[in-house]
């Protein structure tokens, strides 16, 4: 299908309705229509497995499902059955349900490096609780975040450091400092400069590159020597790197860690986990000042916890993490071969761990380009592939990968034409896509 043939009239109308009522036209900025080519932002009707259908009737192979949360594919039978069993039993009570006991036991068996866990609904609440807890136990005001990782929380302590800092006092932002990933010397210099002021180091243990040898262990040592709390944000690495997250794969144990995304296969559940002596400060069995750790009306909603248990069981019994890596390796190889065969192997780059692939689109000067990303996205959509990333779900099969690679090859042929012209404008169809986090609309 040529992009000129792809028309989304119903989606366009629905997007207008969304913008009329919802700021940004979506409940997550990364899902906004500014992230897609103009007039080619499909509004989804439903999904099953690795496929989604828009309200115009088009079917797509979907990547990055639910911002990486739907790692088993949509409407996974083991997850939906677990949820269905709870729906007629009530979802929320005035006291804890037995499901909370079972979900905590299941989580701590899956992530044995943690001693206690508390569930919530989103990642931001969990990371903010971790930072608050670190400040409480250390008595220190500053949080140190990894500067090379894009997102930790919607809360002021982090968002104030981004281009979308409107409404956040400088006094709050000044308490957040940053360190570069992979550079122990620079991190030690930061800790020395703010001696006895840094409560925690928070980072994703791994992203698009593997940790340098000894890096995570070195960070563990730095945190111990400087008396700060080491926090791993495992929102993405949790389950996708190993069932026990990156900490289970790399063998370095943080003081606290946060999980989400893949944990519920699209159902709203996140977790803060870690050392008992730290976590208990948010509980009732200690003699110090109480920390308001996590206390949410819907944090223990039964069907979401049931979903989390089903996800963890499925990963363990069906070898899902290994399947994600195998699918990702097949996809990455196919995309790289297609790009190379069309003469754009130096311009479309696939990066990251096989279970968490992203791509970069480079211009004729080999610089990252939102305009070339727009061209690439348009061509993929025309080929029936919805791919803001190449993050796989286990519901994909070999035929899906082959269809994706064929769509990539077609996109690369157009990409080559644009590079030869040194101008992708004729293939954009309108304004280019924009960065998610930016100062101006």
C-alpha positions in Angstrom: 0.0 0.0 0.0 1.3 3.5 -0.9 1.0 6.1 1.8 -1.2 8.1 -0.6 -3.7 5.3 -0.3 -3.8 5.3 3.5 -6.6 7.5 4.6 -7.9 7.6 8.1 -11.0 9.8 8.1 -12.6 8.3 11.2 -9.4 8.5 13.1 -8.9 12.1 12.1 -12.4 12.9 13.3 -11.8 11.0 16.6 -8.5 12.9 17.1 -10.4 16.2 16.8 -12.9 15.0 19.4 -10.0 13.9 21.7 -8.4 17.3 21.4 -11.7 19.1 22.1 -12.0 17.4 25.5 -8.6 16.1 26.5 -5.5 18.3 26.8 -3.0 17.0 24.2 -5.6 14.6 22.7 -4.3 11.6 24.7 -3.8 10.6 28.3 -0.1 9.9 27.8 2.1 12.4 25.9 3.9 9.7 24.2 0.6 8.6 22.6 -0.2 12.0 21.2 -0.9 12.6 17.5 2.1 14.9 17.4 4.2 11.7 17.6 2.8 10.5 14.2 2.8 11.9 10.7 0.1 14.5 10.1 -3.3 13.0 9.6 -1.9 9.5 10.1 -2.4 8.9 13.8 -4.7 5.9 14.0 -7.2 5.7 16.8 -7.5 2.1 18.0 -10.6 0.1 18.0 -9.2 -3.1 19.6 -6.3 -5.4 19.7 -5.5 -9.1 19.8 -2.1 -10.7 20.1 0.4 -8.6 18.2 -2.2 -6.9 16.0 -4.4 -3.9 16.5 -7.2 -2.5 14.4 -8.0 1.2 14.0 -11.5 2.6 13.8 -11.0 3.0 10.0 -10.8 -0.8 9.7 -7.0 -1.1 9.1 -5.0 -3.8 10.8 -1.5 -3.2 12.0 1.3 -5.3 13.4 2.0 -3.4 16.6 5.4 -2.7 18.3 6.0 -1.0 21.7 2.5 -2.1 22.7 1.0 0.0 25.5 4.3 1.9 25.8 6.1 -1.4 26.4 3.5 -2.7 28.9 1.7 -5.4 26.8 4.6 -7.8 26.4 2.5 -10.9 26.1 0.2 -9.4 23.4 -3.3 -8.0 23.7 -6.0 -10.1 25.4 -3.6 -12.8 26.5 -5.8 -15.7 27.5 -4.0 -16.6 30.8 -4.1 -12.9 31.9 -7.7 -12.3 30.9 -8.9 -15.5 32.6 -7.1 -14.5 35.8 -8.8 -11.1 35.7 -12.2 -12.6 34.8 -12.0 -14.8 37.9 -11.8 -11.8 40.1 -14.3 -9.5 38.4 -17.4 -11.2 40.0 -15.7 -11.3 43.4 -15.3 -7.5 43.9 -12.4 -5.2 43.1 -11.8 -3.1 46.2 -12.6 -3.5 49.9 -12.2 -1.6 53.1 -9.5 -4.1 54.2 -6.8 -5.9 52.3 -7.9 -8.9 50.3 -6.2 -12.3 50.2 -5.2 -11.5 46.7 -2.7 -8.9 48.1 -1.0 -11.6 50.1 -0.8 -13.9 47.1 0.4 -11.2 44.7 3.2 -10.1 47.1 4.3 -13.7 47.6 4.4 -14.2 43.8 6.4 -11.0 43.2 9.0 -11.7 45.9 9.4 -15.3 44.6 10.0 -13.8 41.1 12.3 -11.1 42.3 14.1 -12.8 45.2 16.6 -9.9 45.6 13.8 -7.9 47.2 12.5 -8.5 50.7 9.3 -6.4 50.7 7.0 -5.0 48.1 4.2 -2.5 47.8 1.9 -2.2 44.8 0.6 1.0 43.1 -1.0 1.9 39.8 1.8 3.8 37.9 5.5 4.1 37.7 5.7 7.7 38.8 4.2 7.0 42.2 6.6 4.1 42.8 9.7 6.1 41.9 8.6 9.1 43.9 8.0 6.9 46.9 11.5 5.5 46.5 13.0 8.9 46.5 10.9 10.1 49.5 12.0 7.0 51.4 15.6 7.5 50.6 15.4 11.1 51.8 13.7 10.0 55.0 16.2 7.3 55.9 19.3 9.3 55.0 18.1 12.7 56.2 19.4 14.2 53.0 17.6 16.5 50.6 19.1 15.8 47.1 18.1 13.2 44.6 20.7 12.3 41.9 19.2 11.1 38.7 21.0 9.5 35.7 21.2 12.3 33.1 21.2 9.8 30.2 17.8 8.3 31.0 14.8 10.1 29.7 12.1 9.7 32.3 11.6 8.8 35.9 8.4 10.5 37.2 5.7 13.0 36.4 6.3 14.5 39.9 8.0 17.8 40.5 11.4 16.5 41.7 12.0 15.1 38.2 9.8 16.9 35.7 11.3 20.2 36.9 14.6 19.1 35.3 13.0 18.6 31.8 12.0 21.2 29.2 8.4 20.9 30.4 9.2 22.5 33.8 6.3 25.1 33.7 4.6 25.3 37.1 7.5 23.8 39.1 9.4 26.1 41.5 13.2 26.3 41.0 13.6 25.5 44.7 12.2 22.1 44.1 14.3 21.5 40.9 17.5 22.7 42.6 17.4 19.6 44.9 17.7 17.3 41.9 21.2 16.7 40.5 22.4 14.4 37.8 25.2 12.0 36.9 26.2 10.4 33.6 25.6 6.7 32.9 28.7 4.5 32.9 31.0 7.1 34.5 31.9 6.2 38.0 34.5 9.0 38.4 32.0 11.7 37.5 29.5 10.2 39.9 32.0 10.1 42.7 32.9 13.7 42.0 29.2 14.6 42.2 28.8 12.9 45.6 32.0 14.6 46.9 30.8 18.0 45.7 27.5 17.5 47.5 29.0 15.7 50.5 26.4 14.3 52.8 23.6 15.9 50.8 22.7 13.2 48.2 20.0 10.8 49.4 19.9 8.5 46.5 21.2 7.5 43.1 18.4 6.6 40.7 18.9 5.1 37.3 17.7 2.5 34.8 20.3 -0.3 35.3 20.5 -0.7 31.5 18.9 0.8 28.4 20.0 0.8 24.8 23.5 -0.3 25.7 24.8 -2.9 28.2 26.3 -1.6 31.4 30.1 -1.2 31.1 31.9 -4.1 32.9 31.9 -3.5 36.6 29.8 -0.4 36.4 26.7 -1.4 38.4 28.9 -3.1 41.0 31.0 0.1 41.2 27.8 2.1 41.7 26.8 -0.2 44.4 30.1 0.4 46.1 29.9 4.2 45.6 26.4 4.3 47.2 27.7 2.3 50.2 30.7 4.5 50.7 28.8 7.7 50.5 25.8 6.5 52.5 23.2 7.0 49.8 20.4 4.7 48.6 20.8 2.9 45.3 17.5 2.8 43.3 17.1 0.8 40.1 14.2 2.0 37.9 13.2 -1.4 36.4 10.0 -0.2 34.7 11.4 -1.3 31.4 14.0 -3.9 32.4 11.7 -5.7 34.7 10.7 -9.0 33.1 12.1 -8.0 29.7 15.8 -8.4 30.8 15.0 -11.4 33.0 12.1 -12.6 35.2 13.9 -11.0 38.1 14.7 -7.8 36.2 18.2 -6.4 35.4 19.2 -7.0 39.0 18.6 -10.7 38.5 20.5 -10.7 35.3 23.5 -8.6 36.3 23.7 -9.8 39.9 23.9 -6.4 41.5 21.3 -5.8 44.2 19.9 -2.2 44.7 18.5 -1.0 48.0 15.2 -0.2 46.3 13.7 -0.9 42.8 10.6 0.0 40.9 8.7 -2.2 38.5 5.7 -1.6 36.1 4.9 -1.7 32.4 5.2 -5.5 31.6 4.1 -6.4 35.1 0.4 -6.2 34.3 0.4 -6.8 30.5 -1.5 -3.6 30.1 -3.4 -3.7 33.4 -2.5 -0.9 35.8 0.0 -2.1 38.4 3.4 -1.1 39.5 5.6 -2.0 42.4 8.2 -0.6 44.8 10.4 -3.3 46.2 13.5 -3.5 48.3 15.3 -4.0 51.6 13.1 -4.8 54.6 14.8 -2.2 56.9 14.1 0.6 54.4 10.6 -0.5 53.2 9.4 -1.0 56.8 9.9 2.7 57.4 6.7 3.1 55.5 5.0 0.5 57.7 4.0 0.0 61.3 6.8 -2.1 62.8 9.5 0.4 63.5 10.1 3.1 66.1 11.2 6.0 63.8 9.2 8.7 62.0 6.7 7.2 59.7 7.2 7.7 55.9 4.1 8.2 53.8 5.3 5.6 51.3 2.5 4.5 49.1 -1.2 4.8 50.0 -3.5 4.7 47.0 -7.2 3.9 46.8 -6.8 1.6 43.8 -3.3 0.2 44.4 -4.6 -3.2 45.5 -7.4 -3.5 42.9 -7.8 -7.2 42.8 -8.1 -7.8 39.1 -4.8 -5.9 38.4 -3.0 -7.9 41.0 -4.4 -11.1 39.5 -3.1 -9.9 36.1 0.4 -9.4 37.6 0.4 -12.9 39.0 -0.7 -14.4 35.7 2.0 -12.5 33.9 4.8 -13.6 36.2 3.6 -17.2 36.0 3.4 -17.1 32.2 6.9 -15.7 32.0 8.3 -18.4 34.2 6.4 -21.4 32.7 6.6 -20.4 29.0 10.1 -18.9 28.8 8.7 -15.5 27.7 11.9 -13.5 28.2 13.9 -15.9 26.0 11.2 -15.7 23.4 11.3 -11.9 23.4 15.0 -12.0 22.9 14.7 -14.5 20.0 12.0 -12.5 18.3 14.0 -9.3 18.7 17.1 -10.8 17.3 15.3 -12.0 14.2 13.7 -8.6 13.8 16.9 -6.6 14.2 18.7 -8.8 11.8 16.0 -8.4 9.2 15.7 -4.7 9.6 19.5 -4.2 9.3 19.7 -6.4 6.2 16.8 -4.5 4.6 18.3 -1.2 5.4 21.7 -2.3 4.1 20.3 -3.7 0.9 18.5 -0.4 0.1 21.7 1.6 0.8 20.5 3.2 4.1 22.3 1.0 6.5 24.1 4.0 8.0 20.9 6.0 8.3 18.4 3.6 9.9 19.9 2.2 13.0 18.5 -0.5 15.3 19.7 -0.2 18.9 19.1 -1.8 22.2 18.7 -5.2 23.8 16.8 -7.6 21.6 13.8 -7.5 23.9 13.7 -3.7 23.8 14.7 -2.5 20.4 14.5 1.1 19.3 15.5 2.7 16.0 17.3 6.0 15.0 16.6 7.8 11.8 19.6 9.8 10.5 19.7 12.5 7.8 22.1 12.9 4.9 24.7 14.2 7.4 24.0 11.2 9.7 22.4 13.4 12.3 19.2 12.4 14.1 16.3 13.7 12.2 12.6 14.1 13.2 11.8 14.7 9.5 13.3 11.4 8.4 11.5 9.7 11.3 8.3 11.1 9.9 9.0 9.7 6.5 9.9 6.3 8.0 6.7 6.1 10.2 4.5 7.1 7.2 5.9 4.3 5.1 5.6 1.7 7.9 2.0 2.7 8.5 1.2 2.3 4.8 2.8 -1.2 5.1 0.5 -2.1 8.0 3.1 -1.7 10.7 2.5 0.6 13.8 6.0 1.0 15.1 7.1 4.0 17.2 9.8 1.6 18.3 10.7 -2.0 17.5 9.9 -3.3 21.0 8.5 -6.8 20.5 5.8 -8.7 22.3 5.8 -12.5 22.6 2.6 -12.7 20.5 4.5 -11.9 17.4 5.3 -14.9 15.1 7.7 -15.4 12.2 5.2 -14.3 9.7 4.7 -11.0 11.5 8.4 -10.4 11.5 8.7 -11.2 7.8 5.8 -8.8 7.0 7.5 -6.1 9.1 10.9 -6.6 7.4 9.1 -6.3 4.0 7.5 -3.1 5.1 10.8 -1.8 6.3 12.4 -2.6 3.0 9.7 -0.6 1.2 10.2 2.3 3.6 14.0 2.1 3.1 13.6 2.5 -0.7 11.7 5.7 -0.2 14.2 6.8 2.5 17.0 6.3 -0.1 15.2 8.6 -2.6 14.9 11.3 0.1 18.6 11.0 1.0 19.5 11.3 -2.7 17.4 14.5 -2.9 18.9 15.7 0.4 15.3 16.7 1.3 12.6 14.4 2.7 9.9 17.1 2.5 8.0 15.6 -0.5 7.5 12.4 1.5 6.4 14.0 4.8 2.7 14.7 4.1 2.8 17.6 6.5 4.6 18.7 9.6 7.3 16.5 11.1 6.8 14.5 14.3 8.0 16.2 17.5 9.9 15.2 20.6 7.6 14.0 23.4 9.0 16.3 26.1 9.6 19.9 24.8 9.0 23.4 26.1 6.6 24.7 23.6 3.5 23.0 22.0 
